[in-house]
């Protein structure tokens, strides 16, 4: 039976970074930039005003004060988006708006509040400067942010809102990024009913497909939900043929040792089984291998296939531990791990099987320390234990009992401020 790290290593060895594609800058959010991006323009393209005020020659403001203003002739006005046609001579000033280009001859800007403008009548062609300014004051220089021809964004960087803004500032409306992987999701089981339908006796709703699909979206992949395959080989193969051009196949249930658990049989007949058990709880019956497929060009290939357990919590925990890193690698991401914290446990918990246990926990921060309490009963059918959790408290294989006050490593699922603040 493999350890969590061994299982992870095997899975990551079978998935590759996707090829690049060109997308609009808005559609590229969350993708990894596939090539260095160089700027064809200076950003900003010309010197411009940081504040509303008056463009001046700084020497004309020497020793200016409220008691002794330096009075200058106003020879024009420049608005943002306009061109600065006027040229300053000593003793003159130009009224200027934020973002407007600096007129020739000016080397600084005096803010409105540092002038006597409020005391002057409309149409007055003079302005009193009440404060001395240094050269370059309140001026944003051309190329101050990005120089023309320079490398603005590097290959491998994840596109966030700030990167979208940088691309737009250089005039780019499209960017080349690593393609998002298509992830096909198939639930198996005679007991499953699709959501939105009446629930007959003895049946349950297909929650796993939707939980996995939402997880895939949050990881950056493109989920393609196939629905439900019944507990027979013909039904499963029929469903699988519908999406054979996928980048990674994910099934839920059918990986244990029951009479109707057929996923491993399908892998054995139509592909390869790499492993079928991991030394962890929940999620021990996890199968991974490849399945024969045909791409969109009709070329035969083998697709990575993760067989997640059927119990809802086991399904979501294993998706988090193994499917998420696989998708992130396919996206070209370098950091595949969730952040972790060391937290003081507020509950006791036994570890009977000598396995690594992932407990659903609520992490809070008090007095500079993290504390973790269990979400309640930890049975694998209690899906609300995942909904309440913002972390997974990890009990190592060699620790048979966790006592209140023990410190455990907690893998953070999110940083919900409301939860972290505690009660």
N, C-alpha and C positions, 0 to 999 in steps of 0.2 A: 504494500500500500504506500502511495507516494505522500510526501509531506506537501504542505501548501506551496512552499518555494519550488519543489521539484515539479509539481503540476503546472505552476505558473511558467516555469522555464520551458516545459514541453510545449505548452500552448503558444507562447510567444515565438518559439522556433518554427512554427508552422504558418505564421501570418507575416505579411510583408507590407511595407509602406505603399499606399496607393499611388497611381500615376497622377500627374498634375492636370489641372483644368483651368480655364479662364472663366471668371465669374464677375458679375458686377460687384462693386466694393461693398454694397449693402448685403448682398448674398454671401459674401466671403467671411462674414463675422464668425469667429471661432475656428476658421481653417488656418492651416500653417502655410506661410508664404513659401512658394516653391523656388523662387530665385531672387537674388538681390534686386532691390528697387532703387534706381538712380533718379535724381531730379533733373528735369529739363529747364527749370526756372529757379530763380532766387525766391526764397520765401522769408519775409515778404519781398515783393518784386522791386520796391523802392523805399527810401526812407519815408516814414510816416509818423504822424502824431499819436502819442500814447494817451493824451488827455485833450479835452476841449480847452482852448485858450488862445494864445497869440504866439505865432512864430516870430522869433526875434534873433538879433545878433547879440550873443551873450555879453559882449563888452559894453553894450548900451544899457545893461542892467546893473553895472557895478555900483555898489553902495546904495542901491534902491531900498527904500523902507516906507512905512506908512507915514512917517513924518517928513520924508524927503523923496517923493516919487520921482521916477525918471519918466518923463512924458515923451511918447513917440507918436509919429504920424502913422495913422492906419491907412494903408494903400490898397487894401483888397481883402478878400475872404476866399478860403478854399474849403470845400465840403468833401466828405468822404466819397470816393468814386470820381471826383473831378480831377482835372489837371491843374497844376500850379503854374499859371502863365506869368504871374508877377515876379519881379526880382527885387529882393531887399537891398536897400542901400543903408549905410549907417544912419541911425536916427529914425528908422521906419519899422513897422510891424505889420503882420498879416493875421487877421482873425482866422482861426483854423479849428476844424472839428476832428474828433478822434478818428483815426484811420486815414485821414487826408494826407496827400503827399506833401513833404516839406518843400517850400519854395526855395529857389536858388538864393544864396546869401544868408539864409537862416541857419543857425547851428543849435538852437534850443527852443523849447516851448515854455511859456509862462501860463500857468493855469488861470482860468477866469477869476477864481477866488483870490488870486494874488495880484489882481489889478483893481482899479477903481471904476470898472465898467458899470457897476450898479449905480454909481453916482452920476453918470453921464447921460445926457439926453439922446434920444434916437437920432441917428444921423451924425452924431459927433465924430469927427475924423481924427480924434486924438485919443490916446489911452495912457493912463498912468500906471507904471509898473511899481508894485509895492514890495517886491522881494527880488534879491539878486539870484540869478541862476547860473549854473556852471554849463560849459559847452556839453552838448549831448543830452541835456536834461529833458526827459519826457519825449525822447525820440527813439523810435524802433528802427534800427538800421536795416537796409536792404541785405538779404541773405543772413540776417541775424539768427534765424531758426535753421534754415537749410540753404547751403550754397549750391548754386547751379553746377551740375555735374557730379555732386557728391552722392555717396551711398546713404540714402535716408532710412531704408528698412532692410534688414538682413534676412537672407534665406533661413528658414526654420523658425521665424518669429510667428507667434500666434496673433491673428488679427483680432484686436479688441476694439471697442469704440474709439479709443485714441488713435489706433492705427488707421481706422477708416477716415478719421479727421485728417491725419497726416497725408494720406493718399489724395484726398480731395483737395488739400491745400496745394498740392503739386499739379493738380489738374487731371489726375487719373480717375477714370470712371470704371475701370476694370483692373483686375489683378489676377496673377496666376498663383493658384494655391493647390495644396494636396487634396485630391478628391475625397469626399465623404464615402465611407464604405456602406454598401447596401447589406442590411442584416435581415435575413428571412427568419421569421418566428412562427413556429408550429407547436400547438398544444396537442397532447395525445391523451386519450381516455374515453371510454364508453360513458363515463359518469358526467361528462362535461356538457353544459348547455351554454349557447352564446348569450351574451348580455342583451337585455332588451326583450327577451322571450320569457314566457311563463316558466316557472321552475317546478317540474314534476317531482313526485316523491323519489328519494334516493339519488337525486342529481345535485350538482353544484354548478355555479357559474364559472365560466372560464376567466378567472382573474389573472392567471399567470401571463397570458399573452399581452394583456394591457399593461401590467406592471413592467414586463420586460421591454415592451415597445417604448414606454415612457422613459425607462432607463436608457435605452439606446439613443433616444432623442437628446437626453440630458448629457450623454457622453459625446455627442457630436455625430453619431451615425444616422443612417436613414432606415427606419424600420419598415418592413414589409410583412404584414400579418397575414398568414395563410389560413387562419381559422383553426379548425379542430380535425384531427385524424383519429379514427376509431382504433380500438385495440386489435387491429389485424394488419398484416403486412400489406395487403392490397390497398387498403385505405391510406396507409402512410405513404406508400410509393406514389400513389396517385397525387397526393398533395405535394410531395416533394418535386414532382415533375413540373409543377406550375411555376416554380421559381429556381430553375437550375442555373440561372446566370447570376446568382447572388455572390457576394464576396465572403460571407460567413453564414452558416446555417446554425440556428439555435432551436432546440426542441425542449419542451418541459415534460417531465414524467417519462415513464417507460424505461428507466435506467436501473431499477432495483432488481431483486431476484424473484419477483412474482411471476405467476403463470402468464400474465398478460403484458409483462414489461418487455417490449419488442425492439426498443431503440437499438440496443447493443446487437441484436440479431441482424437488424438492417445494416448497421455499420459493418458487421462481419461479412455480409454478403455483397454489399454495394460499395465497400470502401475498406478502411483499415481502422482498427481500434488501437489507440496509443495507450490509454489507461482508462480504468472504470471505477476507481475508488481513490479517495483522498482522506488522509488522516486528519479530519476536522469534523466539527459539529456546530451548527447544522450543515448538511451538504455532503456527507460522506459518499453517497452514491452519485458521483459526478463522472460522466463519460466524456471522453474526447477522442476524436479521430478525424478521418477525412471521408468524404463521400464522393463517389463518381459523379461528374457533372459535365455539362457542355456549355461553353460560353456563347455570347451573342453572335459570334462568327462561326459557330458550329464546331469549334475545336474542343476536344475532350480535355478535361482537367479534373483535379481533385480539390474539393472545397473543404476548408476547415469546418468541423461540426462539433459544437458544444452541446452535450446532452445534460440539461439541468434537471435537478430533482423535481418531483411533482408537488411536494408540500410547499405551500406559498412562501413561508419564511425562508426555507432552504433554497428555493428558487431565487429569491431576491438577494440573499446573502452571497450565493455563489456567482450570480451575475455581477455583483459589485466587485467580488474578489478576482474573477477571471475574465468575464466578458468585457468589463470596463477597460482593463489594461490592454487587452487585445485590440479593441477599437481605437484606443489612444495611439498605440503603435502604428496601426494602419493609417491613422491621420497624420503621422509624422511627428507626433509629440515625443519629447524626450523624458519628461517627468511623468511616470505612469502611476505613481503612488499617491494615495490620499495623505493629507497631513495627519500626524499623530500627536497626541499629548499624553503626559503622564498624569493620571488622575487617581485621587484617593477614593477607594470604593466605600460606599455607604450601605452595602448589602453583603451577605455571605452567600457563597455559591460553591457547590461541590463539582469536582471533575472526576467522574468515575472511570471513564474509558481510556485515560491516557492519551486523549486527543487534544488538538487545539480547539478551544471553544470560543465562539464569537457571540457574546451576549449583547442584546439590544439594550442600550443605555441612554440615559438623559444626562448630558454633561453640563455642569454649571461652573461658573467661576466666582469665587468668593475670597476676598482678602489676598488676591494674587495667586491663588491655587485653584486647580481644577478638581472637581468632585464628580463622581459618576454614581448614579443609582439606576438599578434595573427598571425597565418599563413595566414590570409586572411578570406574570407567568411567561416562561420562555419556550413553551411548546411550539413546534414548527407549524402548527395550523393557526396560530394566533397572529394574523397579519397586522393587526393594529399595533403589535409590539414594534413593528418597523415604522409605522406611521408616527408613533410617539417618540422614536429615537432620533438623536442627532449624532450618535456614534456607536461603534461596536467595541465593547470592552473585551480584550483578548486575554484568555487564560492559557498560558503555555502548557504544552504537553506534560511537562514534569511537575506541574503544580496540581496537587490533588484537592486542595481546598483553598478558597479565597475567603479571608476573614474581613470583617468590617475594619477599615483603616489601612488595609493593604493597598499598595500602589500598583496599578496595572496600566499597560499601554492601551490607549483608546484610539482607534481609527475613526477620524471625524468624517461623518457623512455630509454634514453642512455646519455652518456657523450661525445658526438662528440666534439673533440677538436676544429675542424674548426668552429662549431657553437658557442661554448662557448667563443671563442676569439672575436666574434663579427665581424663587418665589418671593 
